[in-house]
Amino acid sequence: MQNQPFIIPSVLILLLSIPLVAGVIPPNRYYGFRTVKAMLDSQVWYRVNRVCGVLLFVSSALYLVLCGLLINAPSVNDHFELWLLHLGVFAIPLFASLAITKNYGERA
């Protein structure tokens, strides 16, 4: 597991995104992508959180694909560039997903 430093958070994000995609999480203060508009209108809540869930699912799946491709790679403890690759493939799609969702939520 040392070869895939972000596998646990990636799997957790993927699993937590499934209820958002399914639209089973009602408006609340704790779980979901919250915007002022989404908190005021349940239809906006479900649309924004479905988009967020799909994007988070895809971003996590991308990282898990990388893990599968690099299953026999050397340890990231010994190769900083490999750790940077993992970080980039984990963080860039994740933050892009949140930025896209924020933009979508503001326009909804």
N, C-alpha and C positions, 0 to 999 in steps of 0.2 A: 504493500500500500504506500510505501515511501516514494514509489515512482509516480504516483498520481496525487500530488499534494492537496488538490481541491476536490477530490471525489466525494467526500462526505457532504460538504456544503452543496455541491452540485446535485447530488441525489436528493437531498432535503428540499432544495428549491424546486426540483422537478416534481417531487411528490406533493409539495404544497401548492403547486400551480394547477394540479388536476382539478380540485374543487372549484377554482376560479374559472377554468375553462368550462366546466360542467354547469356553472351558474347556480350552484347550490349554497353559496355563502351570501346571506342577506346583508344589507348595509349595517355596519357595526364600527366600533372604534378601534378594533384590535387586529383584524385580519382582512387584508385586501388593500387595494390601491385607493387611498382616500383623497378626494378633492372636494372642494366646497360644493361644486355642482353635483358630484356623485352622492354626497351625503344628503343633498336636498331632494334628489330625484332618483327613485329606485331603478327606473329604466336606464338612466345614465350610469348608475352604479354597476349594473350587470353588463352593460356594453363595455365600459372602461375596464372592468375586471376580467372580462373574457379576453379582450385584447392583451392585457397585461399577462394573463395566464398563458396564452398561446406563445407570446414572445419569451417569457421566462422558461417555458417548456422547451422551446427550440434552442435557446441559449444554453440551457443545461445539457440538452441532448448533444449539442456540438462538442461540449467539453467531454462528455462520455464517449463520443466517437473518437476523439483524440486519445483518450485513455486506452481504448481498444487498439488503436493503431500503434501506440507506444508501450504496449504491455511488457515487452522484453527490452525496453530501453534501459540504459544505465541509470543509476540513482540520481535524482535531482540534487542530492546533497553534494555530489561530486562534479556536477555540470551546471553552472549558473545559467548558461544560455538555455538549457533545457527547462529550468525552473521558470525563466522569463517567458518561454513559449507557453507553458502551462498557465502562468498568470495572465498572459495576454488572451489566450483562448477562453479562459474562465471570465475575466473581468470585463473585457471590451464588449462582448455581446450582452453581458448582464447590465452594464451601465447604459448601453445603447437601448436595450429593451425598456429600461426605466425612463429614459429620456423620451423615447417614442411614445410611451404610455402617457407621460406627463403632457406632452404636446397634444395627444389625442384627447386626453381628459379636459384640457382647457378649451378645445374646440367643440366638444360634445354638447 
